[in-house]
Amino acid sequence: MLMGEHCVGASETASEKNWANNWWVGASTAQLAWAITVYRKGYTGDSRLLPFKAFGVASLFVGAAATAAVGTLKSFGIHKVEDLKEVGANVRTGLGIPPKSTG
């Protein structure tokens, strides 16, 4: 079972969808808060470990952005790649750009 797979389905109620979206928002907020805290604390300790801490902090920022993006997509009802492709096709049509060939 893939992560978030339990959130997808036509039989879900609105409260179940909101609950699932709240988890994504909470995860993103927690990661961002942790990243800011570690970044503000600065570096203390052995200077040989500085690259590892920098990588860890950068990973927290990237993870926070990723969970925020997934939460946003889920809140707009985009659960599968096909849904995102459909949105892209609608945007292209709205802009007057010819559809891509699936070729």
C-alpha positions in Angstrom: 0.0 0.0 0.0 1.4 3.4 -1.0 1.5 6.3 1.4 -1.7 8.3 1.2 -3.5 5.5 -0.7 -6.1 5.2 2.1 -7.1 8.8 1.3 -8.3 8.0 -2.2 -11.8 6.8 -3.0 -15.2 7.8 -4.0 -16.8 6.6 -0.8 -15.0 9.0 1.5 -16.9 11.6 3.4 -15.9 15.2 3.4 -14.7 15.0 7.0 -12.4 12.1 6.1 -10.9 14.1 3.2 -10.4 17.1 5.5 -8.8 14.9 8.2 -6.4 13.5 5.6 -5.5 17.0 4.3 -4.9 18.1 7.9 -2.2 15.5 8.3 -0.4 16.8 5.2 -0.7 20.4 6.5 0.5 19.3 10.0 3.5 17.4 8.5 4.5 20.3 6.4 4.2 22.8 9.3 6.2 20.5 11.6 9.0 20.0 9.1 9.2 23.8 8.4 9.2 24.7 12.1 12.0 22.1 12.8 14.1 23.4 9.9 13.8 27.0 11.0 14.7 26.0 14.6 17.7 24.1 13.5 18.8 26.8 11.1 18.5 29.6 13.7 20.4 27.5 16.3 23.4 27.5 14.0 26.2 25.1 14.1 27.9 23.9 17.3 30.3 21.0 17.5 32.9 19.4 15.4 33.5 21.3 12.1 33.9 18.1 10.2 30.2 17.4 10.7 29.1 20.7 9.3 28.2 19.4 5.8 26.0 16.7 7.3 24.1 19.2 9.4 23.7 21.5 6.4 22.4 18.6 4.3 20.0 17.7 7.1 18.6 21.2 7.3 18.2 21.5 3.6 16.4 18.2 3.5 13.9 19.5 6.1 13.2 22.5 4.0 12.8 20.4 0.8 10.6 17.9 2.7 8.4 20.7 4.0 7.9 22.0 0.5 7.1 18.6 -0.8 4.5 17.8 1.8 2.9 21.2 1.3 2.7 20.5 -2.4 1.2 17.1 -1.9 -1.3 18.5 0.6 -2.3 21.3 -1.8 -2.8 18.8 -4.7 -4.9 16.5 -2.5 -7.0 19.4 -1.2 -7.8 20.3 -4.8 -8.9 16.7 -5.5 -5.9 15.7 -7.6 -5.1 12.2 -6.4 -3.5 10.5 -9.4 -1.2 11.4 -12.2 -4.1 11.1 -14.6 -6.0 13.9 -12.7 -2.9 16.2 -13.0 -2.7 15.4 -16.8 -6.4 16.3 -17.1 -5.8 19.6 -15.4 -2.8 20.3 -17.7 -4.9 19.6 -20.7 -7.7 21.9 -19.5 -5.2 24.7 -18.9 -3.7 24.2 -22.4 -7.2 24.3 -23.9 -8.1 27.4 -21.9 -4.9 29.2 -23.3 -5.8 28.2 -26.8 -2.7 25.9 -27.2 -3.4 22.8 -29.3 -3.4 19.5 -27.3 -0.3 17.4 -27.1 -0.2 14.3 -29.3 0.0 11.1 -27.1 1.8 9.4 -29.9 
